[in-house]
Amino acid sequence: MDLALWIAAGLLAAVALAGGITKTFVPKQKLAAHNGGGWTGDASVRFVKTLGVLELLAAIGLILPAVLDIAPVLVPVTAICWVLLMIGAMITHLRYGEARFIVLNLIYLAIAAFVAWGRLGPEPFSG
């Protein structure tokens, strides 16, 4: 179970890192031109970049606290925050009629919920 939780957290961290780098450093116009990025055309640059930074922080929060054994409770807390972020993403993609991305966000939400449940319940980090 511990290995499955590490793999799940690592996968989410990779997704968060990729999304965070993209939203933080790719120009908004370029994001809006890509499939699934249409919502960025209607959002402010500051909002898109803020989401990018939050995703970068999520990538860090899903791995680093446990690896360094400094406040490892931040891993499930970050996973819960990721669940909330995915709910927002699903609502946004629903508004833009992008069902394929809703399914993808739902998968990420389920993985994050698994990490949160596992680390708060049956497989917490030992101190």
C-alpha positions in Angstrom: 0.0 0.0 0.0 2.8 2.4 0.9 4.4 1.8 -2.6 1.1 2.5 -4.3 0.6 5.7 -2.4 4.2 6.8 -3.3 3.5 6.0 -7.0 0.2 7.9 -6.9 1.8 10.9 -5.3 4.6 10.8 -7.8 2.3 10.6 -10.7 0.2 13.6 -9.4 3.4 15.5 -8.7 4.5 15.0 -12.3 1.2 16.1 -13.6 1.2 19.2 -11.3 4.8 20.0 -12.4 4.0 19.8 -16.1 0.8 21.9 -15.7 2.5 24.4 -13.4 5.5 24.9 -15.7 3.1 25.3 -18.7 0.8 27.8 -17.0 3.6 29.7 -15.4 5.9 30.1 -18.3 4.0 29.6 -21.6 2.3 32.8 -22.9 -1.4 32.9 -22.4 -2.2 33.3 -26.1 -0.2 30.1 -26.8 -2.1 28.2 -24.1 -5.4 29.4 -25.4 -4.6 28.0 -28.9 -4.1 24.5 -27.6 -6.8 21.9 -27.2 -8.3 22.2 -23.7 -6.7 25.6 -23.2 -9.6 27.7 -24.5 -10.5 28.8 -21.0 -7.3 30.6 -20.7 -8.4 33.0 -23.4 -11.1 34.3 -21.1 -9.0 34.3 -17.9 -6.5 37.0 -16.9 -2.8 36.4 -17.2 -2.5 36.8 -13.4 -5.1 34.1 -12.8 -3.4 31.6 -15.2 0.0 32.3 -13.7 -1.4 31.9 -10.2 -2.8 28.5 -11.1 0.5 27.6 -12.5 2.3 28.6 -9.3 -0.2 26.6 -7.2 0.4 23.6 -9.4 4.2 23.9 -8.9 3.6 24.2 -5.1 1.4 21.1 -5.3 4.2 19.2 -7.1 6.5 20.1 -4.2 3.9 19.4 -1.5 3.1 15.9 -2.7 6.7 14.7 -2.4 9.1 16.9 -0.5 7.6 16.9 3.0 7.6 13.1 3.1 11.1 12.8 1.5 12.6 15.3 3.9 10.4 14.1 6.8 9.5 17.7 7.6 5.8 18.0 8.2 4.8 14.9 6.2 1.1 15.7 7.0 1.4 18.2 4.2 1.3 15.4 1.6 -2.4 14.5 2.3 -3.2 18.2 2.8 -1.8 18.9 -0.6 -3.7 16.0 -2.1 -7.0 17.4 -0.6 -6.1 20.8 -2.2 -5.5 19.0 -5.5 -9.0 17.4 -5.2 -10.5 20.9 -4.8 -8.4 22.2 -7.8 -9.7 19.3 -9.9 -13.3 20.1 -9.0 -12.7 23.7 -10.2 -11.0 22.3 -13.4 -14.0 20.1 -14.1 -16.4 22.9 -13.7 -14.3 25.1 -16.0 -14.1 22.3 -18.7 -17.8 21.6 -18.4 -18.5 25.3 -19.2 -16.4 25.0 -22.3 -17.9 21.6 -23.4 -14.6 19.8 -23.1 -15.8 16.4 -21.7 -12.5 14.7 -22.5 -10.7 16.9 -20.0 -13.4 16.4 -17.4 -12.7 12.7 -17.4 -9.0 13.3 -17.1 -9.6 15.7 -14.2 -11.8 13.1 -12.6 -9.0 10.6 -12.8 -6.6 13.0 -11.2 -9.1 13.8 -8.5 -9.5 10.1 -7.7 -5.8 9.6 -7.5 -5.5 12.6 -5.2 -8.4 11.3 -3.0 -6.6 7.9 -2.8 -3.4 9.6 -1.6 -5.3 11.8 1.0 -7.2 8.8 2.2 -4.2 6.5 2.4 -1.9 9.0 4.1 -4.5 10.1 6.6 -5.8 6.6 7.3 -4.3 3.2 6.8 -0.8 4.2 5.7 0.3 7.4 7.4 4.0 8.4 7.5 5.5 7.3 10.7 7.2 10.0 12.7 
